[in-house]
Amino acid sequence: MSADDHLLPHVHVKLNDGRECTVDIDTLEIKGRIAAREIRDELAWIAENRALLHGEWRRYNP
């Protein structure tokens, strides 16, 4: 998550090979060239922690 970011609330996911994507906190929509199967654990964590992530989004992006 970045301060003063753009778009709807989202998190950034970066893989060890350098590829990156963003994931919408509400819909879990992936933007980038990463398949859902590659970040299955991250998607589950995001889904389970939506309230926390929304709070952090509001804190970093007032």
PDB file of N, CA, C, O and CB in Angstrom:
ATOM      1  N   MET A   1       0.847  -1.160   0.000  1.00  0.00           N
ATOM      2  CA  MET A   1       0.000   0.000   0.000  1.00  0.00           C
ATOM      3  C   MET A   1       0.897   1.229   0.000  1.00  0.00           C
ATOM      4  O   MET A   1       1.940   1.252   0.653  1.00  0.00           O
ATOM      5  CB  MET A   1      -0.966  -0.006   1.213  1.00  0.00           C
ATOM      6  N   SER A   2       0.481   2.241  -0.736  1.00  0.00           N
ATOM      7  CA  SER A   2       1.294   3.454  -0.857  1.00  0.00           C
ATOM      8  C   SER A   2       0.509   4.672  -0.398  1.00  0.00           C
ATOM      9  O   SER A   2      -0.714   4.720  -0.525  1.00  0.00           O
ATOM     10  CB  SER A   2       1.770   3.647  -2.305  1.00  0.00           C
ATOM     11  N   ALA A   3       1.217   5.647   0.130  1.00  0.00           N
ATOM     12  CA  ALA A   3       0.590   6.905   0.526  1.00  0.00           C
ATOM     13  C   ALA A   3       0.280   7.731  -0.709  1.00  0.00           C
ATOM     14  O   ALA A   3       0.988   7.670  -1.714  1.00  0.00           O
ATOM     15  CB  ALA A   3       1.497   7.696   1.492  1.00  0.00           C
ATOM     16  N   ASP A   4      -0.802   8.510  -0.613  1.00  0.00           N
ATOM     17  CA  ASP A   4      -1.236   9.372  -1.715  1.00  0.00           C
ATOM     18  C   ASP A   4      -1.371   8.589  -3.013  1.00  0.00           C
ATOM     19  O   ASP A   4      -0.963   9.056  -4.076  1.00  0.00           O
ATOM     20  CB  ASP A   4      -0.255  10.527  -1.907  1.00  0.00           C
ATOM     21  N   ASP A   5      -1.943   7.402  -2.918  1.00  0.00           N
ATOM     22  CA  ASP A   5      -2.080   6.528  -4.085  1.00  0.00           C
ATOM     23  C   ASP A   5      -3.313   6.910  -4.894  1.00  0.00           C
ATOM     24  O   ASP A   5      -4.030   7.844  -4.536  1.00  0.00           O
ATOM     25  CB  ASP A   5      -2.162   5.052  -3.651  1.00  0.00           C
ATOM     26  N   HIS A   6      -3.552   6.214  -5.947  1.00  0.00           N
ATOM     27  CA  HIS A   6      -4.604   6.503  -6.902  1.00  0.00           C
ATOM     28  C   HIS A   6      -5.641   5.397  -6.887  1.00  0.00           C
ATOM     29  O   HIS A   6      -5.501   4.409  -6.166  1.00  0.00           O
ATOM     30  CB  HIS A   6      -4.028   6.679  -8.304  1.00  0.00           C
ATOM     31  N   LEU A   7      -6.657   5.565  -7.669  1.00  0.00           N
ATOM     32  CA  LEU A   7      -7.685   4.550  -7.894  1.00  0.00           C
ATOM     33  C   LEU A   7      -8.464   4.213  -6.640  1.00  0.00           C
ATOM     34  O   LEU A   7      -8.410   4.931  -5.641  1.00  0.00           O
ATOM     35  CB  LEU A   7      -7.062   3.302  -8.440  1.00  0.00           C
ATOM     36  N   LEU A   8      -9.182   3.119  -6.710  1.00  0.00           N
ATOM     37  CA  LEU A   8      -9.928   2.618  -5.573  1.00  0.00           C
ATOM     38  C   LEU A   8      -8.966   1.924  -4.610  1.00  0.00           C
ATOM     39  O   LEU A   8      -7.834   1.619  -4.982  1.00  0.00           O
ATOM     40  CB  LEU A   8     -11.050   1.652  -6.030  1.00  0.00           C
ATOM     41  N   PRO A   9      -9.406   1.673  -3.377  1.00  0.00           N
ATOM     42  CA  PRO A   9      -8.526   1.017  -2.405  1.00  0.00           C
ATOM     43  C   PRO A   9      -7.970  -0.305  -2.934  1.00  0.00           C
ATOM     44  O   PRO A   9      -8.714  -1.188  -3.361  1.00  0.00           O
ATOM     45  CB  PRO A   9      -9.278   0.773  -1.102  1.00  0.00           C
ATOM     46  N   HIS A  10      -6.654  -0.415  -2.893  1.00  0.00           N
ATOM     47  CA  HIS A  10      -5.987  -1.600  -3.420  1.00  0.00           C
ATOM     48  C   HIS A  10      -4.662  -1.807  -2.700  1.00  0.00           C
ATOM     49  O   HIS A  10      -4.164  -0.915  -2.014  1.00  0.00           O
ATOM     50  CB  HIS A  10      -5.763  -1.476  -4.943  1.00  0.00           C
ATOM     51  N   VAL A  11      -4.113  -2.980  -2.867  1.00  0.00           N
ATOM     52  CA  VAL A  11      -2.779  -3.278  -2.348  1.00  0.00           C
ATOM     53  C   VAL A  11      -1.895  -3.692  -3.512  1.00  0.00           C
ATOM     54  O   VAL A  11      -2.382  -4.155  -4.543  1.00  0.00           O
ATOM     55  CB  VAL A  11      -2.827  -4.396  -1.256  1.00  0.00           C
ATOM     56  N   HIS A  12      -0.605  -3.521  -3.338  1.00  0.00           N
ATOM     57  CA  HIS A  12       0.370  -3.923  -4.330  1.00  0.00           C
ATOM     58  C   HIS A  12       0.958  -5.266  -3.918  1.00  0.00           C
ATOM     59  O   HIS A  12       1.276  -5.482  -2.748  1.00  0.00           O
ATOM     60  CB  HIS A  12       1.479  -2.852  -4.493  1.00  0.00           C
ATOM     61  N   VAL A  13       1.097  -6.157  -4.880  1.00  0.00           N
ATOM     62  CA  VAL A  13       1.716  -7.463  -4.636  1.00  0.00           C
ATOM     63  C   VAL A  13       2.891  -7.587  -5.585  1.00  0.00           C
ATOM     64  O   VAL A  13       2.743  -7.393  -6.792  1.00  0.00           O
ATOM     65  CB  VAL A  13       0.693  -8.646  -4.833  1.00  0.00           C
ATOM     66  N   LYS A  14       4.055  -7.909  -5.050  1.00  0.00           N
ATOM     67  CA  LYS A  14       5.257  -8.068  -5.869  1.00  0.00           C
ATOM     68  C   LYS A  14       5.818  -9.473  -5.642  1.00  0.00           C
ATOM     69  O   LYS A  14       6.038  -9.891  -4.505  1.00  0.00           O
ATOM     70  CB  LYS A  14       6.330  -6.971  -5.524  1.00  0.00           C
ATOM     71  N   LEU A  15       6.040 -10.183  -6.724  1.00  0.00           N
ATOM     72  CA  LEU A  15       6.582 -11.536  -6.652  1.00  0.00           C
ATOM     73  C   LEU A  15       8.105 -11.496  -6.640  1.00  0.00           C
ATOM     74  O   LEU A  15       8.714 -10.486  -6.994  1.00  0.00           O
ATOM     75  CB  LEU A  15       6.077 -12.386  -7.831  1.00  0.00           C
ATOM     76  N   ASN A  16       8.708 -12.595  -6.234  1.00  0.00           N
ATOM     77  CA  ASN A  16      10.171 -12.679  -6.167  1.00  0.00           C
ATOM     78  C   ASN A  16      10.838 -12.459  -7.517  1.00  0.00           C
ATOM     79  O   ASN A  16      11.986 -12.016  -7.575  1.00  0.00           O
ATOM     80  CB  ASN A  16      10.584 -14.023  -5.618  1.00  0.00           C
ATOM     81  N   ASP A  17      10.134 -12.762  -8.603  1.00  0.00           N
ATOM     82  CA  ASP A  17      10.728 -12.592  -9.929  1.00  0.00           C
ATOM     83  C   ASP A  17      10.599 -11.155 -10.445  1.00  0.00           C
ATOM     84  O   ASP A  17      10.986 -10.860 -11.575  1.00  0.00           O
ATOM     85  CB  ASP A  17      10.077 -13.550 -10.913  1.00  0.00           C
ATOM     86  N   GLY A  18      10.052 -10.268  -9.611  1.00  0.00           N
ATOM     87  CA  GLY A  18       9.957  -8.855  -9.983  1.00  0.00           C
ATOM     88  C   GLY A  18       8.619  -8.434 -10.565  1.00  0.00           C
ATOM     89  O   GLY A  18       8.353  -7.238 -10.685  1.00  0.00           O
ATOM     90  N   ARG A  19       7.779  -9.381 -10.927  1.00  0.00           N
ATOM     91  CA  ARG A  19       6.468  -9.005 -11.461  1.00  0.00           C
ATOM     92  C   ARG A  19       5.606  -8.422 -10.349  1.00  0.00           C
ATOM     93  O   ARG A  19       5.703  -8.824  -9.189  1.00  0.00           O
ATOM     94  CB  ARG A  19       5.764 -10.223 -12.109  1.00  0.00           C
ATOM     95  N   GLU A  20       4.762  -7.466 -10.726  1.00  0.00           N
ATOM     96  CA  GLU A  20       3.904  -6.791  -9.765  1.00  0.00           C
ATOM     97  C   GLU A  20       2.480  -6.715 -10.271  1.00  0.00           C
ATOM     98  O   GLU A  20       2.225  -6.779 -11.473  1.00  0.00           O
ATOM     99  CB  GLU A  20       4.429  -5.397  -9.468  1.00  0.00           C
ATOM    100  N   CYS A  21       1.558  -6.579  -9.336  1.00  0.00           N
ATOM    101  CA  CYS A  21       0.169  -6.334  -9.682  1.00  0.00           C
ATOM    102  C   CYS A  21      -0.464  -5.552  -8.542  1.00  0.00           C
ATOM    103  O   CYS A  21       0.126  -5.410  -7.471  1.00  0.00           O
ATOM    104  CB  CYS A  21      -0.597  -7.668  -9.953  1.00  0.00           C
ATOM    105  N   THR A  22      -1.664  -5.049  -8.779  1.00  0.00           N
ATOM    106  CA  THR A  22      -2.462  -4.483  -7.706  1.00  0.00           C
ATOM    107  C   THR A  22      -3.689  -5.364  -7.548  1.00  0.00           C
ATOM    108  O   THR A  22      -4.154  -5.993  -8.498  1.00  0.00           O
ATOM    109  CB  THR A  22      -2.855  -2.992  -7.995  1.00  0.00           C
ATOM    110  N   VAL A  23      -4.203  -5.392  -6.322  1.00  0.00           N
ATOM    111  CA  VAL A  23      -5.401  -6.169  -6.030  1.00  0.00           C
ATOM    112  C   VAL A  23      -6.402  -5.247  -5.347  1.00  0.00           C
ATOM    113  O   VAL A  23      -6.105  -4.649  -4.313  1.00  0.00           O
ATOM    114  CB  VAL A  23      -5.074  -7.416  -5.135  1.00  0.00           C
ATOM    115  N   ASP A  24      -7.592  -5.136  -5.935  1.00  0.00           N
ATOM    116  CA  ASP A  24      -8.667  -4.341  -5.359  1.00  0.00           C
ATOM    117  C   ASP A  24      -9.089  -4.983  -4.040  1.00  0.00           C
ATOM    118  O   ASP A  24      -9.360  -6.182  -3.995  1.00  0.00           O
ATOM    119  CB  ASP A  24      -9.877  -4.228  -6.343  1.00  0.00           C
ATOM    120  N   ILE A  25      -9.145  -4.207  -2.986  1.00  0.00           N
ATOM    121  CA  ILE A  25      -9.454  -4.751  -1.665  1.00  0.00           C
ATOM    122  C   ILE A  25     -10.870  -5.317  -1.612  1.00  0.00           C
ATOM    123  O   ILE A  25     -11.102  -6.331  -0.954  1.00  0.00           O
ATOM    124  CB  ILE A  25      -9.284  -3.674  -0.597  1.00  0.00           C
ATOM    125  N   ASP A  26     -11.808  -4.685  -2.287  1.00  0.00           N
ATOM    126  CA  ASP A  26     -13.205  -5.136  -2.218  1.00  0.00           C
ATOM    127  C   ASP A  26     -13.505  -6.312  -3.136  1.00  0.00           C
ATOM    128  O   ASP A  26     -14.160  -7.270  -2.725  1.00  0.00           O
ATOM    129  CB  ASP A  26     -14.124  -3.996  -2.560  1.00  0.00           C
ATOM    130  N   THR A  27     -13.039  -6.247  -4.359  1.00  0.00           N
ATOM    131  CA  THR A  27     -13.421  -7.255  -5.357  1.00  0.00           C
ATOM    132  C   THR A  27     -12.369  -8.332  -5.564  1.00  0.00           C
ATOM    133  O   THR A  27     -12.656  -9.370  -6.161  1.00  0.00           O
ATOM    134  CB  THR A  27     -13.702  -6.588  -6.671  1.00  0.00           C
ATOM    135  N   LEU A  28     -11.160  -8.101  -5.082  1.00  0.00           N
ATOM    136  CA  LEU A  28      -9.999  -8.977  -5.314  1.00  0.00           C
ATOM    137  C   LEU A  28      -9.623  -9.040  -6.793  1.00  0.00           C
ATOM    138  O   LEU A  28      -8.951  -9.977  -7.226  1.00  0.00           O
ATOM    139  CB  LEU A  28     -10.289 -10.391  -4.794  1.00  0.00           C
ATOM    140  N   GLU A  29     -10.055  -8.048  -7.566  1.00  0.00           N
ATOM    141  CA  GLU A  29      -9.672  -7.977  -8.977  1.00  0.00           C
ATOM    142  C   GLU A  29      -8.182  -7.686  -9.075  1.00  0.00           C
ATOM    143  O   GLU A  29      -7.657  -6.801  -8.399  1.00  0.00           O
ATOM    144  CB  GLU A  29     -10.496  -6.890  -9.728  1.00  0.00           C
ATOM    145  N   ILE A  30      -7.520  -8.441  -9.922  1.00  0.00           N
ATOM    146  CA  ILE A  30      -6.083  -8.308 -10.125  1.00  0.00           C
ATOM    147  C   ILE A  30      -5.833  -7.467 -11.361  1.00  0.00           C
ATOM    148  O   ILE A  30      -6.416  -7.717 -12.416  1.00  0.00           O
ATOM    149  CB  ILE A  30      -5.407  -9.692 -10.258  1.00  0.00           C
ATOM    150  N   LYS A  31      -4.969  -6.471 -11.237  1.00  0.00           N
ATOM    151  CA  LYS A  31      -4.544  -5.679 -12.390  1.00  0.00           C
ATOM    152  C   LYS A  31      -3.052  -5.876 -12.545  1.00  0.00           C
ATOM    153  O   LYS A  31      -2.267  -5.448 -11.699  1.00  0.00           O
ATOM    154  CB  LYS A  31      -4.906  -4.158 -12.222  1.00  0.00           C
ATOM    155  N   GLY A  32      -2.673  -6.513 -13.606  1.00  0.00           N
ATOM    156  CA  GLY A  32      -1.286  -6.839 -13.861  1.00  0.00           C
ATOM    157  C   GLY A  32      -1.202  -8.220 -14.474  1.00  0.00           C
ATOM    158  O   GLY A  32      -2.220  -8.887 -14.660  1.00  0.00           O
ATOM    159  N   ARG A  33      -0.003  -8.646 -14.786  1.00  0.00           N
ATOM    160  CA  ARG A  33       0.202  -9.924 -15.471  1.00  0.00           C
ATOM    161  C   ARG A  33       0.554 -11.048 -14.505  1.00  0.00           C
ATOM    162  O   ARG A  33       1.555 -11.745 -14.669  1.00  0.00           O
ATOM    163  CB  ARG A  33       1.296  -9.787 -16.512  1.00  0.00           C
ATOM    164  N   ILE A  34      -0.283 -11.202 -13.508  1.00  0.00           N
ATOM    165  CA  ILE A  34      -0.111 -12.265 -12.527  1.00  0.00           C
ATOM    166  C   ILE A  34      -1.441 -13.009 -12.424  1.00  0.00           C
ATOM    167  O   ILE A  34      -2.491 -12.384 -12.279  1.00  0.00           O
ATOM    168  CB  ILE A  34       0.344 -11.696 -11.126  1.00  0.00           C
ATOM    169  N   ALA A  35      -1.402 -14.309 -12.497  1.00  0.00           N
ATOM    170  CA  ALA A  35      -2.613 -15.122 -12.394  1.00  0.00           C
ATOM    171  C   ALA A  35      -3.013 -15.292 -10.935  1.00  0.00           C
ATOM    172  O   ALA A  35      -2.162 -15.315 -10.046  1.00  0.00           O
ATOM    173  CB  ALA A  35      -2.403 -16.497 -13.055  1.00  0.00           C
ATOM    174  N   ALA A  36      -4.308 -15.410 -10.699  1.00  0.00           N
ATOM    175  CA  ALA A  36      -4.820 -15.590  -9.345  1.00  0.00           C
ATOM    176  C   ALA A  36      -4.182 -16.800  -8.669  1.00  0.00           C
ATOM    177  O   ALA A  36      -3.929 -16.767  -7.465  1.00  0.00           O
ATOM    178  CB  ALA A  36      -6.339 -15.743  -9.370  1.00  0.00           C
ATOM    179  N   ARG A  37      -3.923 -17.852  -9.414  1.00  0.00           N
ATOM    180  CA  ARG A  37      -3.334 -19.056  -8.819  1.00  0.00           C
ATOM    181  C   ARG A  37      -1.940 -18.791  -8.260  1.00  0.00           C
ATOM    182  O   ARG A  37      -1.495 -19.482  -7.343  1.00  0.00           O
ATOM    183  CB  ARG A  37      -3.269 -20.175  -9.852  1.00  0.00           C
ATOM    184  N   GLU A  38      -1.249 -17.792  -8.811  1.00  0.00           N
ATOM    185  CA  GLU A  38       0.099 -17.467  -8.353  1.00  0.00           C
ATOM    186  C   GLU A  38       0.099 -16.717  -7.017  1.00  0.00           C
ATOM    187  O   GLU A  38       1.095 -16.728  -6.294  1.00  0.00           O
ATOM    188  CB  GLU A  38       0.811 -16.637  -9.405  1.00  0.00           C
ATOM    189  N   ILE A  39      -1.012 -16.075  -6.698  1.00  0.00           N
ATOM    190  CA  ILE A  39      -1.078 -15.300  -5.455  1.00  0.00           C
ATOM    191  C   ILE A  39      -2.283 -15.747  -4.612  1.00  0.00           C
ATOM    192  O   ILE A  39      -2.911 -14.939  -3.928  1.00  0.00           O
ATOM    193  CB  ILE A  39      -1.170 -13.778  -5.766  1.00  0.00           C
ATOM    194  N   ARG A  40      -2.581 -17.012  -4.672  1.00  0.00           N
ATOM    195  CA  ARG A  40      -3.735 -17.569  -3.945  1.00  0.00           C
ATOM    196  C   ARG A  40      -3.672 -17.230  -2.455  1.00  0.00           C
ATOM    197  O   ARG A  40      -4.669 -16.793  -1.880  1.00  0.00           O
ATOM    198  CB  ARG A  40      -3.796 -19.097  -4.129  1.00  0.00           C
ATOM    199  N   ASP A  41      -2.522 -17.425  -1.832  1.00  0.00           N
ATOM    200  CA  ASP A  41      -2.389 -17.139  -0.399  1.00  0.00           C
ATOM    201  C   ASP A  41      -2.565 -15.654  -0.101  1.00  0.00           C
ATOM    202  O   ASP A  41      -3.196 -15.291   0.892  1.00  0.00           O
ATOM    203  CB  ASP A  41      -1.026 -17.610   0.108  1.00  0.00           C
ATOM    204  N   GLU A  42      -2.018 -14.801  -0.947  1.00  0.00           N
ATOM    205  CA  GLU A  42      -2.142 -13.359  -0.754  1.00  0.00           C
ATOM    206  C   GLU A  42      -3.591 -12.919  -0.900  1.00  0.00           C
ATOM    207  O   GLU A  42      -4.065 -12.083  -0.129  1.00  0.00           O
ATOM    208  CB  GLU A  42      -1.258 -12.606  -1.753  1.00  0.00           C
ATOM    209  N   LEU A  43      -4.305 -13.475  -1.886  1.00  0.00           N
ATOM    210  CA  LEU A  43      -5.712 -13.137  -2.073  1.00  0.00           C
ATOM    211  C   LEU A  43      -6.535 -13.545  -0.853  1.00  0.00           C
ATOM    212  O   LEU A  43      -7.420 -12.805  -0.424  1.00  0.00           O
ATOM    213  CB  LEU A  43      -6.261 -13.815  -3.335  1.00  0.00           C
ATOM    214  N   ALA A  44      -6.249 -14.706  -0.301  1.00  0.00           N
ATOM    215  CA  ALA A  44      -6.958 -15.160   0.899  1.00  0.00           C
ATOM    216  C   ALA A  44      -6.685 -14.216   2.065  1.00  0.00           C
ATOM    217  O   ALA A  44      -7.600 -13.872   2.814  1.00  0.00           O
ATOM    218  CB  ALA A  44      -6.540 -16.601   1.268  1.00  0.00           C
ATOM    219  N   TRP A  45      -5.425 -13.793   2.223  1.00  0.00           N
ATOM    220  CA  TRP A  45      -5.078 -12.880   3.305  1.00  0.00           C
ATOM    221  C   TRP A  45      -5.794 -11.548   3.133  1.00  0.00           C
ATOM    222  O   TRP A  45      -6.321 -11.001   4.102  1.00  0.00           O
ATOM    223  CB  TRP A  45      -3.563 -12.664   3.361  1.00  0.00           C
ATOM    224  N   ILE A  46      -5.821 -11.022   1.918  1.00  0.00           N
ATOM    225  CA  ILE A  46      -6.502  -9.755   1.649  1.00  0.00           C
ATOM    226  C   ILE A  46      -7.983  -9.883   1.988  1.00  0.00           C
ATOM    227  O   ILE A  46      -8.545  -9.005   2.642  1.00  0.00           O
ATOM    228  CB  ILE A  46      -6.318  -9.331   0.169  1.00  0.00           C
ATOM    229  N   ALA A  47      -8.619 -10.967   1.549  1.00  0.00           N
ATOM    230  CA  ALA A  47     -10.044 -11.179   1.819  1.00  0.00           C
ATOM    231  C   ALA A  47     -10.315 -11.238   3.318  1.00  0.00           C
ATOM    232  O   ALA A  47     -11.311 -10.684   3.782  1.00  0.00           O
ATOM    233  CB  ALA A  47     -10.529 -12.470   1.146  1.00  0.00           C
ATOM    234  N   GLU A  48      -9.459 -11.892   4.073  1.00  0.00           N
ATOM    235  CA  GLU A  48      -9.642 -12.042   5.515  1.00  0.00           C
ATOM    236  C   GLU A  48      -9.336 -10.762   6.286  1.00  0.00           C
ATOM    237  O   GLU A  48      -9.747 -10.623   7.438  1.00  0.00           O
ATOM    238  CB  GLU A  48      -8.768 -13.158   6.027  1.00  0.00           C
ATOM    239  N   ASN A  49      -8.629  -9.840   5.674  1.00  0.00           N
ATOM    240  CA  ASN A  49      -8.184  -8.627   6.374  1.00  0.00           C
ATOM    241  C   ASN A  49      -8.697  -7.342   5.731  1.00  0.00           C
ATOM    242  O   ASN A  49      -8.051  -6.298   5.819  1.00  0.00           O
ATOM    243  CB  ASN A  49      -6.676  -8.590   6.424  1.00  0.00           C
ATOM    244  N   ARG A  50      -9.852  -7.420   5.087  1.00  0.00           N
ATOM    245  CA  ARG A  50     -10.396  -6.242   4.393  1.00  0.00           C
ATOM    246  C   ARG A  50     -10.571  -5.043   5.319  1.00  0.00           C
ATOM    247  O   ARG A  50     -10.206  -3.924   4.960  1.00  0.00           O
ATOM    248  CB  ARG A  50     -11.730  -6.585   3.759  1.00  0.00           C
ATOM    249  N   ALA A  51     -11.131  -5.271   6.514  1.00  0.00           N
ATOM    250  CA  ALA A  51     -11.375  -4.149   7.431  1.00  0.00           C
ATOM    251  C   ALA A  51     -10.057  -3.460   7.798  1.00  0.00           C
ATOM    252  O   ALA A  51      -9.974  -2.232   7.782  1.00  0.00           O
ATOM    253  CB  ALA A  51     -12.097  -4.640   8.713  1.00  0.00           C
ATOM    254  N   LEU A  52      -9.050  -4.232   8.123  1.00  0.00           N
ATOM    255  CA  LEU A  52      -7.734  -3.684   8.441  1.00  0.00           C
ATOM    256  C   LEU A  52      -7.182  -2.901   7.250  1.00  0.00           C
ATOM    257  O   LEU A  52      -6.694  -1.782   7.413  1.00  0.00           O
ATOM    258  CB  LEU A  52      -6.758  -4.813   8.842  1.00  0.00           C
ATOM    259  N   LEU A  53      -7.258  -3.473   6.078  1.00  0.00           N
ATOM    260  CA  LEU A  53      -6.713  -2.831   4.881  1.00  0.00           C
ATOM    261  C   LEU A  53      -7.456  -1.539   4.551  1.00  0.00           C
ATOM    262  O   LEU A  53      -6.833  -0.558   4.145  1.00  0.00           O
ATOM    263  CB  LEU A  53      -6.779  -3.787   3.692  1.00  0.00           C
ATOM    264  N   HIS A  54      -8.776  -1.524   4.718  1.00  0.00           N
ATOM    265  CA  HIS A  54      -9.523  -0.285   4.485  1.00  0.00           C
ATOM    266  C   HIS A  54      -9.104   0.788   5.483  1.00  0.00           C
ATOM    267  O   HIS A  54      -8.980   1.958   5.120  1.00  0.00           O
ATOM    268  CB  HIS A  54     -11.039  -0.539   4.583  1.00  0.00           C
ATOM    269  N   GLY A  55      -8.886   0.401   6.729  1.00  0.00           N
ATOM    270  CA  GLY A  55      -8.418   1.366   7.721  1.00  0.00           C
ATOM    271  C   GLY A  55      -7.063   1.938   7.357  1.00  0.00           C
ATOM    272  O   GLY A  55      -6.841   3.144   7.467  1.00  0.00           O
ATOM    273  N   GLU A  56      -6.170   1.087   6.928  1.00  0.00           N
ATOM    274  CA  GLU A  56      -4.838   1.553   6.520  1.00  0.00           C
ATOM    275  C   GLU A  56      -4.927   2.419   5.268  1.00  0.00           C
ATOM    276  O   GLU A  56      -4.214   3.416   5.152  1.00  0.00           O
ATOM    277  CB  GLU A  56      -3.900   0.357   6.269  1.00  0.00           C
ATOM    278  N   TRP A  57      -5.796   2.045   4.331  1.00  0.00           N
ATOM    279  CA  TRP A  57      -5.971   2.851   3.114  1.00  0.00           C
ATOM    280  C   TRP A  57      -6.393   4.265   3.501  1.00  0.00           C
ATOM    281  O   TRP A  57      -5.828   5.237   3.001  1.00  0.00           O
ATOM    282  CB  TRP A  57      -7.027   2.205   2.158  1.00  0.00           C
ATOM    283  N   ARG A  58      -7.380   4.389   4.388  1.00  0.00           N
ATOM    284  CA  ARG A  58      -7.852   5.709   4.802  1.00  0.00           C
ATOM    285  C   ARG A  58      -6.755   6.483   5.529  1.00  0.00           C
ATOM    286  O   ARG A  58      -6.654   7.702   5.390  1.00  0.00           O
ATOM    287  CB  ARG A  58      -9.086   5.575   5.701  1.00  0.00           C
ATOM    288  N   ARG A  59      -5.945   5.783   6.293  1.00  0.00           N
ATOM    289  CA  ARG A  59      -4.855   6.452   7.021  1.00  0.00           C
ATOM    290  C   ARG A  59      -3.787   6.978   6.062  1.00  0.00           C
ATOM    291  O   ARG A  59      -3.293   8.091   6.239  1.00  0.00           O
ATOM    292  CB  ARG A  59      -4.217   5.485   8.034  1.00  0.00           C
ATOM    293  N   TYR A  60      -3.435   6.203   5.068  1.00  0.00           N
ATOM    294  CA  TYR A  60      -2.388   6.599   4.108  1.00  0.00           C
ATOM    295  C   TYR A  60      -2.907   7.514   3.005  1.00  0.00           C
ATOM    296  O   TYR A  60      -2.135   8.253   2.395  1.00  0.00           O
ATOM    297  CB  TYR A  60      -1.770   5.366   3.481  1.00  0.00           C
ATOM    298  N   ASN A  61      -4.204   7.466   2.749  1.00  0.00           N
ATOM    299  CA  ASN A  61      -4.796   8.239   1.648  1.00  0.00           C
ATOM    300  C   ASN A  61      -6.010   9.017   2.156  1.00  0.00           C
ATOM    301  O   ASN A  61      -7.143   8.705   1.789  1.00  0.00           O
ATOM    302  CB  ASN A  61      -5.204   7.303   0.471  1.00  0.00           C
ATOM    303  N   PRO A  62      -5.781  10.025   2.995  1.00  0.00           N
ATOM    304  CA  PRO A  62      -6.921  10.773   3.579  1.00  0.00           C
ATOM    305  C   PRO A  62      -7.700  11.571   2.546  1.00  0.00           C
ATOM    306  O   PRO A  62      -8.674  12.241   2.890  1.00  0.00           O
ATOM    307  CB  PRO A  62      -6.425  11.717   4.661  1.00  0.00           C
TER     308      PRO A  62
END
